[in-house]
Structures are given as structure tokens and as C-alpha cells.
Amino acid sequence: FWLKELSVLCKGFRVDMAAPMSDAPVVFELKEYNVIDFCTQCMCCCTASKRLILEPEEAVLEDKNICCTSTKRAPYGEMGTVDKSNCLCCVGMTTSLTGSGEGAQPISPGCGCSEALVNEILEELKKRIKARGDTGQIQRTEQTQKLLQATIGQVTELNAKVDLILRQMNIQPPPAMQTMEQKP
């Protein structure tokens, strides 16, 4: 008898803690771009290379030539801005990887007129910065708050149903529950 009553009382209640959040965290794939400029390539007798590697959590700029090799890394959340730059007919972009201020060398792939490539890189960097920077952190905090509110609502509903079951079956709540009920 009481099992039937329990199933009626608990009808419609479900705990779905494993349900995915509607705005699940974004996972980025690895992307690599050849961003060597024509002048550097010619000056180094075609031995230089410059790659921009967009890893899931950070951007890496690898610059290799006859004289030296440098690698700069920057997490997306700390990159700040990425901007498009124009100098006469050349198109490039500046980031925290290229330095800032006067004398900063923008990334200008090819012979400087690869606007489609520059736009693609900028768009990808901006997506990653938005997801991993302050905006992304705010969104993750809001998702966590929504999940917490839903969980609190489910627990409150469960408590009410347990109270109904206990009353229906004439069972006294344990002493710990009695003292909690008296503390509003």
C-alpha cells in the first residue's frame, strides 16, 4: 500500500544532475597559421618560418630564422585586444604576442595583402578571447548559478515529498530533522 502512495507522491520528480548545461563550455581545436611575411622570407634566404598556433587554451607565436628562434605564449584570457592594422596597402594584426606601442611589428602574412587570412585569424582569436577572458568567466559563473538554483529547487521539492511520506506513514522525523524544522 505505502509503495503505491510513495509512487504517487514522487510522480514527476526527477533528479537530473548529469544533464548537460545549455551553454556547455566551448572546446577549441588546434589551428596553425603560416604568418611569415615575404620580406623576412627573402632576407633569410627562404629559411625563416613564423607560425601562429592557436591551442585550446593559449596562442603561441613561433618565429625561427638563421640567427635565432623565439616562442611567445599568451593565454587567451590574458591577451587583451587583437587589432587589425593597415600600413599603406599592407594588412596585418597586432596582439600581445607581437608587442605593443611604437616599434611593435604586426603580423602581416605573405606580401601584406592577405586580408582574408588576417580576418580569419582575427575572428578566431576574438572568439577564443571572448570565451576564455572576462566575458567567458562571467558566463561560466552565470551557468553555475543557474545549476545551483535548479539543484536547490529539486532538493526543496524532495524534502517536501519526504515530509509528506513521513506524515502519511505516521513516522516521526529523526531528531536532527526536528531541530532543523524549528530553526527558520
Accessible surface in RSA format (square Angstrom, percent):
REM  Atomic radii and reference values for relative SASA: ProtOr
REM  Chains: A
REM  Algorithm: Lee & Richards
REM  Probe-radius: 1.40
REM  Slices: 20
REM RES _ NUM      All-atoms   Total-Side   Main-Chain    Non-polar    All polar
REM                ABS   REL    ABS   REL    ABS   REL    ABS   REL    ABS   REL
RES PHE A   1   180.14  90.1 132.09  81.8  48.05 125.0 140.41  85.1  39.73 113.7
RES TRP A   2   131.37  52.7 129.70  62.8   1.67   3.9 101.56  54.1  29.82  48.4
RES LEU A   3   118.50  66.0 118.00  84.4   0.50   1.3 118.00  82.9   0.50   1.4
RES LYS A   4   153.28  74.8 146.14  89.7   7.14  17.0  94.56  85.1  58.73  62.6
RES GLU A   5    54.37  31.2  54.29  41.1   0.08   0.2   3.35   6.5  51.02  41.7
RES LEU A   6    49.42  27.5  48.46  34.7   0.96   2.4  49.14  34.5   0.28   0.8
RES SER A   7    68.47  57.9  53.81  71.8  14.66  33.8  48.77 103.9  19.70  27.6
RES VAL A   8    98.09  64.5  86.11  78.0  11.98  28.9  88.22  76.7   9.87  26.8
RES LEU A   9    45.91  25.6  35.97  25.7   9.94  25.0  38.91  27.3   7.00  18.8
RES CYS A  10    41.97  31.7  36.19  40.4   5.78  13.6  21.00  53.2  20.97  22.6
RES LYS A  11   168.59  82.2 145.68  89.4  22.91  54.5  96.67  87.0  71.91  76.6
RES GLY A  12    74.16  91.5   0.00   N/A  74.16  91.5  41.80 114.7  32.36  72.5
RES PHE A  13    38.48  19.3  16.50  10.2  21.98  57.2  17.37  10.5  21.12  60.4
RES ARG A  14   166.39  69.9 156.84  80.0   9.55  22.7  68.68  93.9  97.71  59.2
RES VAL A  15    87.21  57.4  55.97  50.7  31.24  75.3  55.97  48.6  31.24  84.7
RES ASP A  16    63.73  44.6  51.63  51.4  12.10  28.6  11.82  27.8  51.91  51.8
RES MET A  17   103.40  53.5  81.97  54.2  21.43  51.0  77.46  65.9  25.94  34.4
RES ALA A  18    99.88  91.8  66.09 102.0  33.79  76.9  77.74 109.5  22.14  58.7
RES ALA A  19    43.03  39.6  28.27  43.6  14.76  33.6  32.47  45.7  10.56  28.0
RES PRO A  20   121.19  88.3  94.04  85.7  27.16  98.7 104.18  86.0  17.01 105.7
RES MET A  21    64.06  33.2  48.36  32.0  15.69  37.4  52.15  44.3  11.91  15.8
RES SER A  22   113.75  96.1  69.19  92.3  44.56 102.6  57.42 122.3  56.33  78.9
RES ASP A  23    79.68  55.8  73.27  72.9   6.41  15.2  21.59  50.8  58.09  57.9
RES ALA A  24    60.67  55.8  45.19  69.7  15.48  35.2  45.27  63.7  15.40  40.8
RES PRO A  25    87.53  63.8  68.78  62.7  18.75  68.2  75.92  62.7  11.61  72.1
RES VAL A  26    76.82  50.5  68.32  61.8   8.50  20.5  73.12  63.5   3.70  10.0
RES VAL A  27   132.14  87.0 104.79  94.9  27.36  65.9 105.06  91.3  27.08  73.4
RES PHE A  28    21.01  10.5  16.24  10.1   4.77  12.4  18.32  11.1   2.69   7.7
RES GLU A  29   118.70  68.2 107.19  81.1  11.52  27.4  46.29  89.5  72.42  59.1
RES LEU A  30    99.52  55.4  76.77  54.9  22.75  57.2  76.77  53.9  22.75  61.2
RES LYS A  31    60.79  29.7  55.91  34.3   4.87  11.6  28.60  25.7  32.19  34.3
RES GLU A  32    91.19  52.4  62.25  47.1  28.94  68.9  23.48  45.4  67.71  55.3
RES TYR A  33    18.22   8.5  13.23   7.5   4.99  13.0  17.92  13.5   0.30   0.4
RES ASN A  34   101.26  69.8  84.36  81.5  16.90  40.7  31.35  75.4  69.91  67.6
RES VAL A  35     0.79   0.5   0.00   0.0   0.79   1.9   0.00   0.0   0.79   2.1
RES ILE A  36    21.65  12.3  19.60  14.6   2.05   4.9  19.60  14.1   2.05   5.6
RES ASP A  37    28.47  19.9  28.23  28.1   0.24   0.6  12.11  28.5  16.36  16.3
RES PHE A  38   123.40  61.7 119.22  73.8   4.18  10.9 122.76  74.4   0.64   1.8
RES CYS A  39    86.98  65.8  82.31  91.8   4.67  11.0  23.37  59.2  63.61  68.6
RES THR A  40    35.84  25.5  35.49  36.0   0.35   0.8  16.84  22.6  19.00  28.7
RES GLN A  41    44.21  24.7  44.21  32.3   0.00   0.0  20.10  42.8  24.10  18.3
RES CYS A  42    67.39  51.0  48.32  53.9  19.06  44.8  27.90  70.7  39.49  42.6
RES MET A  43   155.70  80.6 121.71  80.5  33.99  80.9 100.15  85.1  55.56  73.6
RES CYS A  44    18.33  13.9  17.64  19.7   0.69   1.6   0.69   1.8  17.64  19.0
RES CYS A  45    95.43  72.2  75.65  84.4  19.78  46.5  29.49  74.7  65.93  71.1
RES CYS A  46    94.45  71.4  72.61  81.0  21.85  51.3  23.39  59.3  71.06  76.6
RES THR A  47    82.94  59.0  54.29  55.0  28.65  68.3  61.65  82.8  21.28  32.2
RES ALA A  48     8.15   7.5   0.10   0.2   8.05  18.3   0.10   0.1   8.05  21.3
RES SER A  49    43.04  36.4  42.16  56.3   0.87   2.0  33.46  71.2   9.58  13.4
RES LYS A  50    22.24  10.9  22.17  13.6   0.08   0.2   3.83   3.4  18.41  19.6
RES ARG A  51    84.79  35.6  84.73  43.2   0.06   0.1  33.78  46.2  51.02  30.9
RES LEU A  52     0.65   0.4   0.65   0.5   0.00   0.0   0.65   0.5   0.00   0.0
RES ILE A  53    13.31   7.6  13.31   9.9   0.00   0.0  13.31   9.6   0.00   0.0
RES LEU A  54     0.00   0.0   0.00   0.0   0.00   0.0   0.00   0.0   0.00   0.0
RES GLU A  55    45.91  26.4  45.91  34.7   0.00   0.0   9.06  17.5  36.85  30.1
RES PRO A  56    55.62  40.5  55.62  50.7   0.00   0.0  55.62  45.9   0.00   0.0
RES GLU A  57   101.33  58.2  96.73  73.2   4.60  11.0  57.70 111.6  43.63  35.6
RES GLU A  58    40.10  23.0  40.10  30.3   0.00   0.0   8.12  15.7  31.98  26.1
RES ALA A  59     0.00   0.0   0.00   0.0   0.00   0.0   0.00   0.0   0.00   0.0
RES VAL A  60     1.54   1.0   1.54   1.4   0.00   0.0   1.54   1.3   0.00   0.0
RES LEU A  61     9.49   5.3   8.72   6.2   0.76   1.9   8.72   6.1   0.76   2.1
RES GLU A  62    33.73  19.4  33.17  25.1   0.56   1.3   3.07   5.9  30.66  25.0
RES ASP A  63    40.90  28.6  39.13  38.9   1.77   4.2   5.11  12.0  35.79  35.7
RES LYS A  64    95.35  46.5  95.35  58.5   0.00   0.0  43.08  38.8  52.27  55.7
RES ASN A  65    47.30  32.6  31.74  30.7  15.56  37.5   4.19  10.1  43.12  41.7
RES ILE A  66   118.33  67.3  85.41  63.6  32.92  79.3  93.55  67.4  24.79  67.3
RES CYS A  67   119.55  90.4  81.91  91.4  37.64  88.5  31.48  79.8  88.07  95.0
RES CYS A  68    77.06  58.3  66.97  74.7  10.09  23.7  38.73  98.1  38.34  41.3
RES THR A  69    88.15  62.7  57.97  58.8  30.18  71.9  36.10  48.5  52.04  78.7
RES SER A  70    47.57  40.2  42.01  56.1   5.57  12.8  36.92  78.6  10.65  14.9
RES THR A  71    72.54  51.6  41.78  42.4  30.75  73.3  25.79  34.6  46.75  70.7
RES LYS A  72    99.19  48.4  94.55  58.0   4.65  11.1  62.77  56.5  36.43  38.8
RES ARG A  73   134.01  56.3 104.21  53.1  29.80  71.0  43.18  59.0  90.83  55.1
RES ALA A  74    11.27  10.4  10.39  16.0   0.88   2.0  11.27  15.9   0.00   0.0
RES PRO A  75    55.71  40.6  55.71  50.8   0.00   0.0  55.71  46.0   0.00   0.0
RES TYR A  76     0.77   0.4   0.00   0.0   0.77   2.0   0.00   0.0   0.77   0.9
RES GLY A  77    40.41  49.8   0.00   N/A  40.41  49.8  11.76  32.3  28.66  64.2
RES GLU A  78   137.59  79.0 106.96  80.9  30.63  72.9  46.86  90.6  90.73  74.1
RES MET A  79     4.84   2.5   0.00   0.0   4.84  11.5   0.24   0.2   4.60   6.1
RES GLY A  80    51.42  63.4   0.00   N/A  51.42  63.4  40.52 111.2  10.89  24.4
RES THR A  81    99.92  71.1  87.02  88.2  12.89  30.7  71.24  95.7  28.67  43.3
RES VAL A  82     5.93   3.9   1.55   1.4   4.39  10.6   1.55   1.3   4.39  11.9
RES ASP A  83    72.81  51.0  70.63  70.3   2.18   5.2  21.43  50.4  51.38  51.2
RES LYS A  84    83.37  40.7  55.57  34.1  27.80  66.2  39.15  35.2  44.23  47.1
RES SER A  85    33.72  28.5  27.44  36.6   6.28  14.5  31.21  66.5   2.50   3.5
RES ASN A  86   110.98  76.5  76.67  74.1  34.31  82.6  22.88  55.1  88.11  85.2
RES CYS A  87    89.26  67.5  82.92  92.5   6.34  14.9  32.56  82.5  56.69  61.1
RES LEU A  88   178.84  99.6 135.07  96.6  43.78 110.0 148.18 104.1  30.67  82.5
RES CYS A  89   107.66  81.4  89.11  99.4  18.56  43.6  48.51 122.9  59.16  63.8
RES CYS A  90    50.29  38.0  49.01  54.7   1.28   3.0   9.94  25.2  40.35  43.5
RES VAL A  91    14.92   9.8  14.31  13.0   0.61   1.5  14.68  12.8   0.25   0.7
RES GLY A  92     2.58   3.2   0.00   N/A   2.58   3.2   0.91   2.5   1.67   3.7
RES MET A  93     0.00   0.0   0.00   0.0   0.00   0.0   0.00   0.0   0.00   0.0
RES THR A  94    37.57  26.7  36.79  37.3   0.78   1.9  25.17  33.8  12.40  18.7
RES THR A  95     6.25   4.4   0.67   0.7   5.58  13.3   5.11   6.9   1.14   1.7
RES SER A  96    59.34  50.1  29.66  39.6  29.68  68.4  36.80  78.4  22.54  31.6
RES LEU A  97     3.76   2.1   2.33   1.7   1.43   3.6   3.45   2.4   0.31   0.8
RES THR A  98    14.66  10.4   1.47   1.5  13.19  31.4   5.18   7.0   9.48  14.3
RES GLY A  99    31.89  39.3   0.00   N/A  31.89  39.3  29.73  81.6   2.16   4.8
RES SER A 100   105.82  89.4  76.60 102.2  29.22  67.3  43.89  93.5  61.93  86.8
RES GLY A 101    61.62  76.0   0.00   N/A  61.62  76.0  41.05 112.6  20.58  46.1
RES GLU A 102   188.51 108.2 145.19 109.8  43.32 103.1  65.61 126.9 122.90 100.3
RES GLY A 103    78.30  96.6   0.00   N/A  78.30  96.6  42.27 116.0  36.03  80.7
RES ALA A 104    30.62  28.2   5.61   8.7  25.01  56.9  13.23  18.6  17.39  46.1
RES GLN A 105   118.53  66.3 114.17  83.4   4.36  10.4  40.96  87.2  77.57  58.8
RES PRO A 106    40.68  29.6  38.40  35.0   2.28   8.3  38.40  31.7   2.28  14.2
RES ILE A 107     0.50   0.3   0.12   0.1   0.38   0.9   0.50   0.4   0.00   0.0
RES SER A 108    22.22  18.8  19.16  25.6   3.06   7.1  17.35  37.0   4.86   6.8
RES PRO A 109     2.36   1.7   2.19   2.0   0.17   0.6   2.19   1.8   0.17   1.0
RES GLY A 110    33.29  41.1   0.00   N/A  33.29  41.1  29.79  81.7   3.50   7.8
RES CYS A 111    88.65  67.1  62.69  69.9  25.96  61.0  28.92  73.3  59.73  64.4
RES GLY A 112     3.83   4.7   0.00   N/A   3.83   4.7   3.25   8.9   0.58   1.3
RES CYS A 113    87.61  66.3  65.65  73.2  21.95  51.6  30.04  76.1  57.57  62.1
RES SER A 114    37.48  31.7  27.24  36.4  10.24  23.6  16.42  35.0  21.06  29.5
RES GLU A 115    80.77  46.4  79.55  60.2   1.22   2.9  18.95  36.7  61.82  50.5
RES ALA A 116    84.13  77.4  68.94 106.4  15.20  34.6  75.42 106.2   8.71  23.1
RES LEU A 117    50.58  28.2  46.75  33.4   3.83   9.6  49.02  34.4   1.56   4.2
RES VAL A 118     0.00   0.0   0.00   0.0   0.00   0.0   0.00   0.0   0.00   0.0
RES ASN A 119    61.83  42.6  57.74  55.8   4.09   9.8  25.57  61.5  36.26  35.0
RES GLU A 120    88.72  50.9  81.14  61.4   7.58  18.1  34.94  67.6  53.78  43.9
RES ILE A 121     0.00   0.0   0.00   0.0   0.00   0.0   0.00   0.0   0.00   0.0
RES LEU A 122    11.28   6.3  11.28   8.1   0.00   0.0  11.28   7.9   0.00   0.0
RES GLU A 123   114.87  65.9 108.71  82.2   6.15  14.7  35.76  69.2  79.10  64.6
RES GLU A 124    12.45   7.1  12.00   9.1   0.45   1.1   1.79   3.5  10.66   8.7
RES LEU A 125     0.13   0.1   0.13   0.1   0.00   0.0   0.13   0.1   0.00   0.0
RES LYS A 126   109.66  53.5 104.44  64.1   5.22  12.4  57.91  52.1  51.74  55.1
RES LYS A 127   105.78  51.6  97.97  60.1   7.82  18.6  60.32  54.3  45.47  48.4
RES ARG A 128     0.39   0.2   0.39   0.2   0.00   0.0   0.00   0.0   0.39   0.2
RES ILE A 129    30.15  17.2  29.44  21.9   0.71   1.7  29.44  21.2   0.71   1.9
RES LYS A 130   124.09  60.5 118.03  72.4   6.06  14.4  67.29  60.6  56.80  60.5
RES ALA A 131    16.66  15.3  11.12  17.2   5.54  12.6  15.46  21.8   1.21   3.2
RES ARG A 132    44.46  18.7  30.70  15.7  13.76  32.8  16.44  22.5  28.03  17.0
RES GLY A 133     8.69  10.7   0.00   N/A   8.69  10.7   8.22  22.6   0.46   1.0
RES ASP A 134   120.48  84.4 113.42 112.9   7.06  16.7  31.45  74.0  89.02  88.8
RES THR A 135    59.45  42.3  57.05  57.8   2.40   5.7  23.37  31.4  36.08  54.5
RES GLY A 136     1.68   2.1   0.00   N/A   1.68   2.1   1.43   3.9   0.25   0.6
RES GLN A 137   100.78  56.4 100.78  73.7   0.00   0.0  40.71  86.7  60.07  45.6
RES ILE A 138   102.83  58.5  99.94  74.5   2.89   7.0 102.83  74.0   0.00   0.0
RES GLN A 139    83.66  46.8  82.36  60.2   1.30   3.1  24.76  52.7  58.90  44.7
RES ARG A 140    78.30  32.9  77.07  39.3   1.24   2.9  46.40  63.4  31.91  19.3
RES THR A 141    62.84  44.7  57.86  58.7   4.99  11.9  50.22  67.5  12.62  19.1
RES GLU A 142    87.47  50.2  86.47  65.4   1.00   2.4  26.24  50.8  61.23  50.0
RES GLN A 143    22.10  12.4  19.35  14.1   2.75   6.6  10.53  22.4  11.57   8.8
RES THR A 144    84.43  60.0  83.16  84.3   1.27   3.0  60.83  81.7  23.60  35.7
RES GLN A 145   103.33  57.8 102.38  74.8   0.95   2.3  32.19  68.5  71.14  54.0
RES LYS A 146   139.63  68.1 130.99  80.4   8.64  20.6  90.26  81.2  49.37  52.6
RES LEU A 147    74.79  41.7  69.92  50.0   4.87  12.2  73.82  51.8   0.97   2.6
RES LEU A 148    99.57  55.5  96.23  68.8   3.33   8.4  99.11  69.6   0.46   1.2
RES GLN A 149   117.27  65.6 109.87  80.3   7.40  17.6  42.36  90.2  74.91  56.8
RES ALA A 150    54.59  50.2  40.40  62.3  14.19  32.3  52.39  73.8   2.20   5.8
RES THR A 151    32.44  23.1  32.42  32.9   0.01   0.0  29.27  39.3   3.17   4.8
RES ILE A 152    87.48  49.8  85.47  63.7   2.01   4.8  87.42  62.9   0.06   0.2
RES GLY A 153    38.94  48.0   0.00   N/A  38.94  48.0  33.84  92.9   5.10  11.4
RES GLN A 154    46.98  26.3  45.53  33.3   1.45   3.4  17.83  38.0  29.15  22.1
RES VAL A 155    76.27  50.2  75.63  68.5   0.64   1.5  76.27  66.3   0.00   0.0
RES THR A 156    83.97  59.7  81.75  82.9   2.22   5.3  66.76  89.7  17.21  26.0
RES GLU A 157    75.87  43.6  69.84  52.8   6.03  14.3  28.61  55.3  47.26  38.6
RES LEU A 158    69.71  38.8  69.71  49.9   0.00   0.0  69.71  49.0   0.00   0.0
RES ASN A 159    83.64  57.7  82.26  79.5   1.38   3.3  20.82  50.1  62.82  60.7
RES ALA A 160    53.49  49.2  46.40  71.6   7.10  16.2  51.98  73.2   1.52   4.0
RES LYS A 161    26.39  12.9  26.39  16.2   0.00   0.0  22.40  20.2   4.00   4.3
RES VAL A 162    55.62  36.6  55.59  50.3   0.03   0.1  55.62  48.3   0.00   0.0
RES ASP A 163    35.78  25.1  34.62  34.5   1.16   2.7   5.30  12.5  30.48  30.4
RES LEU A 164    81.38  45.3  79.17  56.6   2.21   5.5  79.17  55.6   2.21   5.9
RES ILE A 165    26.78  15.2  26.51  19.7   0.27   0.7  26.78  19.3   0.00   0.0
RES LEU A 166    29.32  16.3  29.32  21.0   0.00   0.0  29.32  20.6   0.00   0.0
RES ARG A 167   161.80  67.9 147.21  75.0  14.59  34.7  73.70 100.7  88.10  53.4
RES GLN A 168    95.83  53.6  72.30  52.8  23.53  56.0  12.81  27.3  83.02  63.0
RES MET A 169    65.35  33.8  41.04  27.2  24.31  57.9  43.80  37.2  21.55  28.5
RES ASN A 170   137.65  94.9 105.98 102.4  31.67  76.3  33.32  80.2 104.34 100.8
RES ILE A 171    83.25  47.4  73.68  54.9   9.57  23.1  76.66  55.2   6.59  17.9
RES GLN A 172   140.50  78.6 126.27  92.3  14.24  33.9  54.66 116.3  85.85  65.1
RES PRO A 173    30.59  22.3  26.62  24.3   3.97  14.4  26.62  22.0   3.97  24.7
RES PRO A 174    70.61  51.5  63.84  58.2   6.77  24.6  70.61  58.3   0.00   0.0
RES PRO A 175   104.49  76.2 103.17  94.1   1.31   4.8 104.28  86.1   0.20   1.3
RES ALA A 176    69.11  63.5  59.23  91.4   9.88  22.5  66.86  94.2   2.25   6.0
RES MET A 177    53.91  27.9  53.68  35.5   0.23   0.5  36.26  30.8  17.65  23.4
RES GLN A 178    67.53  37.8  66.05  48.3   1.48   3.5  18.16  38.7  49.37  37.4
RES THR A 179    73.71  52.4  72.63  73.6   1.08   2.6  61.06  82.0  12.65  19.1
RES MET A 180   129.76  67.2 118.34  78.3  11.42  27.2  83.01  70.6  46.75  61.9
RES GLU A 181   104.80  60.2  73.11  55.3  31.69  75.4  47.43  91.7  57.37  46.8
RES GLN A 182   140.83  78.8 115.35  84.3  25.48  60.7  45.87  97.6  94.97  72.0
RES LYS A 183   161.26  78.7 139.61  85.7  21.64  51.5  88.14  79.3  73.12  77.9
RES PRO A 184   170.40 124.2  95.51  87.1  74.89 272.2 132.01 109.0  38.39 238.6
END  Absolute sums over single chains surface
CHAIN  1 A    12597.4      10406.9       2190.5       7290.3       5307.1
END  Absolute sums over all chains
TOTAL         12597.4      10406.9       2190.5       7290.3       5307.1
